[in-house]
Amino acid sequence: MSGTLNKVMLIGHLGDEVKMHYFEGGNCIGRFPLATNETYTNRQTGERVTNTDWHNIVVRNKAAEICEKYLSKGDKVYVEGRLKNRQWQGEDGNMRYTTEVHVQDFTFLTTKKESMANAQSSGSSSANYQEPPKAESPAAPTDNSEEEDDDLPF
C-alpha cells in the first residue's frame, strides 16, 4: 500500500458557539471547540476517571453557515474530516502552532428539543434563547399531528 490517509472521525459536544469569519469573496469559515471524553475506572482506587480532550474544528462556506444556524454550546455532533497543522507569529513575536480538524462531513446528533432544553437549563444562555421557543410553540402541534398521521411501518 503506497498511499497515505489523513482522516478524523469525532463525536463530541460543542464547547462554545460557532464563531464565524466572513471574507471579501463571499466565502466564510466557522470555528468551534469540540470536547470528547474518555471514562475509565481506576483499578487502584476504584473511582471513575473522566479525561476530556478538546479539538479545534473548522468548517467552511455553506457548512459553516448551517453549523452556525443549528448548533449551540453543549450540542452533540459527529464530524469527519482531515487534520491540518497551522503556524503563525503571535503579537508577542513567538511562533504559535495549532492542530485543527477541517470538516468534510458532519451530522447533528442532538435533537432540536434537546438543544432547546440545554439552552434553557444554562443560566447565561437562557436569555439568548427566550424567543425561539415562542416561535417554535405554534409549530409543535403541527409536528405532533404529522407523527399521528404517519402510516410508515417503522
N, C-alpha and C positions, 0 to 999 in steps of 0.2 A: 504494500500500500504506500503510494508515494505522496498522497495528498495530506493536507492538514485540516483541522477542524477547530473553529472558534465558535462555540455555541453555549449559551447560558439559558437555563430554564429556572425560574424562581416563582414561588408562591409565597406572598407575604402581605404585610399590612403597611399602608402608606403612613409615613411618619409626619407628613406635613401636606399642605395643599400643593397642587401643581403650580409651579412658578413658570410663567410664560415670558418669552422674549421674542419680539417681532422684528423682522429685518425689512430693509427698504424694498427688496424684490418681491415682497408678499409672503415669503416663507416665514415660518416660526419654529420655535423649539420650546419644549416643555421639560422641566426637570423636577424630580421629586425623590425623596429618600424612601427606600423600601426596607422594612425590617423582616428578617427571617429568624426563627427561633429553633434552638436545639435543646431538648429537655432530656435529662437522664437522671438516674438515681445514683448518688454517691455510695459506693459499696462500703466504705468505712463508717460513714455517719448515718446512712440510710435516708438522708434528706434528698428531696428533689431539687435539682440544679437546672436553671434555665440560662442559656447563653444566647444573646441576641447579636446578630451581625447586621450591619447597615450597608446598603448598596445604593450607589448613585445611579438613578435611572434617567435616561434621556429618550424622549420621543419627539418626532419631527412632524411638522406640517399638519395635515388633517388629523392624524392620530393624536397629536398633541392637543388640538382643539377639542377632540372627543374626550380625552382624558381630563382636560380642564373642566369641561362641562359636567361630566358624570362622576368623577372621582373626588373624594374628600378624605381628609385625615381619618385614619382608622379603617378605611375600606380594604377589603381583601381582594387581591388581584393576582393573576398569573401573567408573567411577562416572559417573552422568549426573545433572545437577541444575541449580540456579539459583545465581547469585552473590547474596550478601547482604552488606551492609556493616553493621558494628556499631560503636558508640562507647560508651565508659563512662569514668567518672572513676576513675583508679587510686588506690592507697593514698597515693601521694605528692601527690595533688591534680591531677595533669596528666591531660588528656584522652587516652585511648587509642583507637586505631582498628584495625580488622581487617576483612579480607575473607574470607568463608567460602563454601564450596560446600555448599549444602543439598541432600542427595542425594534424588532421586526414584526412581532405579533403579540397580542395581549388579549386577555379575557377577564371581564369583571366577574368576580366571584361573590361579591356582596350584593344582595338584592336591594332594590330601592327602599323597601320598608326598613331593612336592617341599617342602611345608610342613614336614613332619617332618624332612626332610634339612636344611633351613635351620635349624630349631630345634636339631638335634644338632650342626651344624657350628659354631654360635656358642657360645663357652665359657660365657658367663653364662647363656644361656637353656637350655643342655642340662640343667641341674639341674631346671628347671621342667618339662621335657618327658620325664623318665625314665619316668613311669607310663603316659602314653598309648601309647607303642609296645608296652608289655607287654600292655595291654588290646586293642590292635589286632592283635597277633600271631595269636590264635585266629581272628579274622575273616578274616585274609589268605587261608588256604586256601579258605574259602567263596567269596571273591571270585574266586579263580582257577578254581574248579570251575564257577562261573556263566559265566565267559568261555568255557570249553571246551565247555559245553553249549549255548551260544548259537548258534542257527541263523540269525541275522539276516544278510542279504546284504551289509551294509555295516559 
